[in-house]
Amino acid sequence: MRRWFGYLKVTIALACLTASTGCRSFSFSDPVIGPSYKPKNIFSKAGPWPREIRRVAILPMAYNENQPNTVSGRDLLEPILRTELAKAQRFECISVSAEFVKKWTHKEKWSSTEMLPGDMIQILKTEIGCDAVLFAELTQYRPYPPLVIGWNMKLVSVSTQEILWAVDETFDAGELAVANAARRFEMQREQPNPVLAESRQVLISPRRFGQFTTETLVATVPEYKEPPNSTRAAHRAAASKAVTPDVAAPDAAASKAVAPDSTASDAAEVNAAEAKAAEAKVAEAKVAEAKAAEAKVAEAKAAAAKVAEAKAAEAKAAEAKVAEAKVAEAKAAEVKAAAAKAAEVKAAAAKAAAAKAAAAKVAEAKVAAAKAAEVKAAAAKAAEAKAAAAKAAEVKAAEVKAAEVKAAEVKAAEAKATANDSTTHEVSVSGVGATRFGDSGVGGSGNRQSGSLPQKGASEQSSAENDKR
């Protein structure tokens, strides 16, 4: 009976534990081991939070224009930030449109680090009726694993223009503490299918990771608390006391109702006391059994958690080994590829050098052939010039010889002509004497003259022929 009652207690305890967790039932195959990240770069005004901060104007989100992904990050995270601020219920959130800001300041967005127009805060107070202004800037945004989101926010009072709250944080999912905090945040959310729930999904979803960052930072905004001696605090304490049930009065009434009559016998009192003691013992035994069962359940859970942690550590170590092996293989492949590439480059260089040497040899051969051709052409030209010179010398010698022959002929002709002239002169002289001699005879002169004239004509003809020669 007691064993059955213990089993019943354990079943009831497990049912209560399941009912208390609701749909957030996670298996031990998805443990989160290690500390969670807590924001540290946060400023909050010293002293109690101002009571007059009831309405806050939320300006359009600024972003870092030097980063290409911040524009899409602004479109994704700005609605999430406004939703988380409204859920925190620290103050009434008034969203200010970009058109409104541009209308009054000629600029759609403003960062808290920029020089603000002098009348900007007063315009917001007059037109919107706000008590404070929230400046939000998206400083970093990386939408692919490991996710990175950076925030810079400041809450400025309109009346005093002092900073009430400020934060400058960067959440990097590549850090273990940030990843643990994000996974624990994911485990606290309602899951449509707990069986398929996986906390690591938050590390690859920019939207869920953005919800984690905004909720974590908004939770650091101080909340106004009533002073202990205030009238409103007294009213709240009285109301809580009024609704608290009085436990002592029913117990006293019950004790009065079950108190034995003073006229009862001693035996009845003893029996009642024994029965009461027996009931007390039974109750104590039940409580001890229940505590033992709870302790066993706790031990079983602790043992299961340890086993799960050990398995997770082993799985993580195996994954690390596999990752290291993959990295080593990748490095070996890179080294091999680099060596192959170096060999290819070396072979290509050798081929290029061989081709260059061959081209140089061909060029040298061409130059040598050209030089040989030039030498041959020069030799041929020299031979031609020599032959021409020899021919010219022969022609000149022939001309000289011809001139000498001609001169000799001319000389011979002149000598002959001279000889002919002397012969003719002698004949002429002898004829004249005969003529003179005939003049003394009778009839002899006429015949002698006629005989001398033909001889003179013959000598002139002979002289003319010699001139022609």
NUDREN-56874 format. One record per residue (C-alpha): z, y, x. Coordinates in steps of 0.25 Angstrom, whole numbers, padded with zeros to 4 digits, always signed. Example, Ala and Ser with C-alpha at 12.3 -4.5 7.8 and 13.67 -1.06 7.14 Angstrom:
+0031-0018+0049/+0029-0004+0055/
This chain:
+0000+0000+0000/+0004+0009+0011/-0009+0006+0019/-0017+0009+0006/-0010+0022+0004/-0013+0026+0019/-0028+0022+0017/-0028+0031+0005/-0021+0042+0013/-0032+0041+0023/-0043+0041+0013/-0037+0053+0006/-0036+0061+0019/-0050+0058+0023/-0055+0062+0009/-0047+0075+0011/-0053+0078+0025/-0067+0075+0019/-0065+0084+0007/-0059+0095+0016/-0071+0095+0025/-0081+0095+0014/-0096+0094+0018/-0092+0097+0032/-0091+0083+0037/-0096+0081+0051/-0097+0068+0058/-0091+0066+0072/-0105+0065+0078/-0106+0080+0078/-0093+0084+0086/-0091+0098+0092/-0084+0097+0105/-0079+0110+0112/-0074+0124+0109/-0082+0134+0101/-0086+0147+0105/-0079+0159+0100/-0084+0173+0101/-0077+0182+0111/-0085+0195+0112/-0079+0201+0100/-0072+0215+0097/-0064+0218+0086/-0056+0231+0083/-0041+0230+0086/-0031+0230+0075/-0033+0227+0060/-0047+0227+0055/-0050+0240+0047/-0048+0238+0032/-0060+0248+0029/-0071+0239+0035/-0076+0234+0021/-0091+0237+0021/-0099+0234+0034/-0114+0238+0036/-0122+0227+0043/-0133+0234+0050/-0146+0226+0053/-0145+0217+0064/-0150+0221+0078/-0156+0212+0088/-0160+0212+0103/-0175+0216+0103/-0177+0210+0117/-0175+0196+0112/-0187+0190+0104/-0178+0181+0095/-0168+0191+0090/-0178+0196+0079/-0178+0183+0072/-0163+0181+0075/-0160+0194+0068/-0168+0189+0056/-0160+0176+0056/-0146+0181+0059/-0145+0194+0052/-0143+0188+0038/-0133+0177+0044/-0125+0188+0050/-0124+0196+0037/-0120+0183+0029/-0109+0180+0039/-0103+0194+0038/-0103+0193+0023/-0097+0179+0023/-0086+0184+0033/-0081+0194+0022/-0075+0204+0032/-0082+0215+0025/-0093+0219+0016/-0107+0218+0023/-0117+0228+0020/-0131+0225+0026/-0139+0237+0030/-0154+0236+0030/-0163+0239+0042/-0170+0249+0033/-0157+0257+0030/-0154+0258+0045/-0168+0262+0049/-0168+0273+0038/-0155+0280+0043/-0157+0276+0058/-0172+0274+0060/-0169+0260+0066/-0167+0247+0059/-0156+0240+0068/-0145+0245+0076/-0137+0238+0087/-0122+0242+0090/-0126+0244+0104/-0136+0255+0101/-0134+0270+0100/-0132+0272+0084/-0136+0284+0077/-0124+0294+0075/-0124+0293+0060/-0128+0279+0058/-0114+0274+0055/-0111+0286+0045/-0124+0283+0038/-0120+0268+0036/-0107+0273+0031/-0113+0283+0021/-0124+0274+0016/-0118+0261+0015/-0103+0264+0015/-0099+0254+0025/-0086+0253+0034/-0093+0247+0046/-0106+0244+0052/-0110+0230+0059/-0120+0230+0070/-0126+0217+0073/-0136+0213+0084/-0142+0200+0088/-0142+0200+0103/-0147+0186+0106/-0154+0176+0098/-0160+0163+0102/-0165+0154+0091/-0167+0141+0099/-0157+0132+0105/-0148+0136+0111/-0146+0146+0100/-0141+0160+0105/-0136+0171+0096/-0130+0184+0101/-0123+0195+0092/-0118+0209+0094/-0111+0215+0082/-0102+0227+0080/-0094+0232+0068/-0092+0247+0068/-0083+0255+0059/-0090+0266+0051/-0078+0275+0050/-0074+0274+0065/-0087+0269+0071/-0078+0259+0080/-0082+0245+0082/-0073+0236+0074/-0079+0222+0078/-0090+0218+0088/-0095+0205+0094/-0106+0202+0105/-0108+0187+0106/-0119+0177+0109/-0119+0163+0104/-0126+0153+0113/-0128+0139+0107/-0130+0134+0121/-0115+0136+0124/-0106+0125+0120/-0095+0133+0113/-0105+0141+0105/-0112+0128+0101/-0098+0122+0097/-0095+0134+0088/-0108+0133+0081/-0107+0118+0079/-0093+0120+0073/-0098+0131+0064/-0109+0122+0059/-0099+0111+0056/-0092+0120+0047/-0104+0123+0038/-0107+0116+0025/-0118+0105+0029/-0128+0100+0018/-0127+0086+0024/-0115+0083+0033/-0121+0070+0038/-0132+0077+0044/-0124+0089+0049/-0125+0093+0064/-0118+0104+0070/-0128+0106+0081/-0138+0111+0071/-0132+0125+0072/-0136+0125+0087/-0151+0125+0083/-0151+0134+0071/-0151+0149+0073/-0147+0151+0059/-0134+0143+0060/-0131+0147+0074/-0132+0161+0069/-0123+0159+0057/-0113+0153+0067/-0113+0165+0076/-0112+0176+0065/-0101+0168+0058/-0093+0167+0071/-0095+0182+0074/-0092+0187+0060/-0079+0179+0060/-0074+0188+0071/-0075+0200+0062/-0060+0204+0059/-0055+0204+0045/-0047+0214+0038/-0033+0209+0035/-0022+0215+0026/-0009+0219+0034/+0003+0211+0031/+0010+0222+0024/-0001+0227+0016/+0000+0227+0000/-0013+0218-0001/-0007+0208+0009/+0006+0208+0000/-0002+0206-0013/-0010+0194-0006/+0003+0187-0001/+0009+0188-0015/-0003+0183-0022/-0003+0171-0012/+0012+0168-0015/+0009+0169-0030/-0001+0158-0029/+0007+0149-0020/+0014+0138-0028/+0029+0137-0027/+0032+0123-0021/+0047+0124-0021/+0049+0127-0036/+0042+0114-0041/+0050+0106-0031/+0063+0111-0035/+0059+0109-0050/+0055+0095-0047/+0068+0092-0039/+0076+0097-0051/+0068+0089-0061/+0070+0076-0053/+0084+0079-0049/+0093+0067-0054/+0103+0070-0064/+0117+0072-0058/+0123+0062-0068/+0114+0051-0063/+0121+0039-0057/+0122+0037-0042/+0113+0025-0042/+0102+0033-0048/+0103+0043-0038/+0103+0033-0027/+0090+0026-0033/+0084+0039-0034/+0087+0043-0020/+0082+0030-0015/+0069+0031-0023/+0067+0045-0018/+0069+0040-0004/+0059+0029-0006/+0049+0039-0011/+0051+0048+0001/+0049+0036+0010/+0036+0032+0003/+0032+0047+0004/+0035+0048+0018/+0028+0035+0021/+0016+0040+0014/+0016+0053+0021/+0017+0045+0035/+0006+0036+0031/-0003+0048+0027/+0001+0055+0040/-0003+0042+0048/-0016+0041+0041/-0019+0055+0043/-0015+0053+0058/-0024+0041+0059/-0036+0049+0052/-0034+0060+0062/-0033+0050+0074/-0046+0044+0068/-0053+0057+0067/-0048+0061+0081/-0053+0048+0087/-0066+0049+0080/-0067+0063+0085/-0064+0059+0099/-0075+0048+0098/-0085+0058+0092/-0081+0067+0104/-0083+0056+0114/-0096+0052+0107/-0101+0066+0107/-0097+0068+0122/-0104+0055+0125/-0116+0059+0117/-0116+0073+0124/-0114+0067+0138/-0126+0057+0134/-0134+0069+0130/-0131+0077+0142/-0135+0065+0151/-0148+0064+0143/-0150+0079+0144/-0147+0078+0159/-0157+0066+0161/-0167+0074+0153/-0165+0086+0162/-0166+0077+0174/-0178+0071+0169/-0184+0084+0166/-0180+0090+0180/-0186+0077+0186/-0199+0079+0178/-0199+0094+0182/-0198+0090+0196/-0208+0080+0195/-0218+0089+0188/-0215+0100+0199/-0218+0090+0210/-0231+0085+0203/-0234+0100+0201/-0231+0103+0216/-0240+0091+0220/-0251+0096+0211/-0250+0110+0217/-0249+0104+0231/-0262+0095+0228/-0269+0107+0222/-0265+0115+0234/-0270+0104+0243/-0283+0103+0235/-0285+0118+0236/-0282+0118+0251/-0292+0107+0253/-0302+0114+0244/-0300+0127+0251/-0301+0120+0265/-0314+0114+0260/-0319+0127+0255/-0316+0133+0268/-0323+0122+0276/-0335+0124+0267/-0334+0139+0269/-0333+0137+0284/-0345+0127+0283/-0353+0137+0275/-0350+0148+0285/-0353+0139+0297/-0366+0135+0290/-0369+0150+0288/-0366+0153+0302/-0375+0142+0307/-0386+0147+0297/-0384+0161+0303/-0385+0155+0317/-0397+0147+0314/-0404+0159+0307/-0400+0168+0319/-0406+0157+0329/-0419+0156+0320/-0420+0171+0320/-0417+0172+0335/-0428+0161+0337/-0438+0169+0328/-0434+0182+0335/-0437+0175+0348/-0450+0169+0343/-0454+0182+0338/-0450+0189+0352/-0458+0178+0359/-0470+0180+0350/-0469+0195+0352/-0468+0193+0367/-0481+0184+0366/-0488+0194+0357/-0484+0205+0367/-0488+0197+0379/-0501+0194+0372/-0503+0209+0369/-0500+0212+0383/-0509+0202+0388/-0520+0207+0378/-0517+0221+0383/-0519+0216+0397/-0531+0209+0394/-0537+0221+0387/-0533+0230+0398/-0540+0221+0408/-0552+0220+0399/-0552+0235+0398/-0550+0237+0413/-0561+0227+0415/-0570+0234+0406/-0567+0247+0413/-0569+0241+0426/-0583+0236+0421/-0586+0249+0414/-0583+0255+0427/-0592+0246+0435/-0603+0248+0425/-0602+0263+0426/-0603+0262+0441/-0615+0253+0440/-0622+0263+0431/-0619+0274+0440/-0626+0267+0451/-0638+0264+0444/-0639+0278+0439/-0638+0284+0453/-0649+0275+0458/-0659+0279+0447/-0657+0293+0449/-0661+0292+0464/-0674+0284+0459/-0677+0295+0450/-0676+0305+0460/-0684+0297+0469/-0695+0295+0459/-0696+0310+0456/-0704+0311+0469/-0714+0300+0465/-0725+0302+0455/-0723+0297+0441/-0710+0290+0446/-0699+0298+0439/-0702+0295+0425/-0701+0280+0426/-0688+0280+0434/-0681+0289+0424/-0685+0280+0412/-0680+0268+0420/-0666+0275+0423/-0662+0278+0409/-0661+0264+0404/-0651+0260+0415/-0642+0271+0411/-0641+0267+0396/-0638+0253+0400/-0626+0257+0408/-0620+0265+0397/-0622+0253+0388/-0614+0244+0397/-0603+0254+0398/-0602+0255+0383/-0601+0240+0382/-0590+0240+0393/-0582+0250+0384/-0583+0241+0372/-0578+0229+0380/
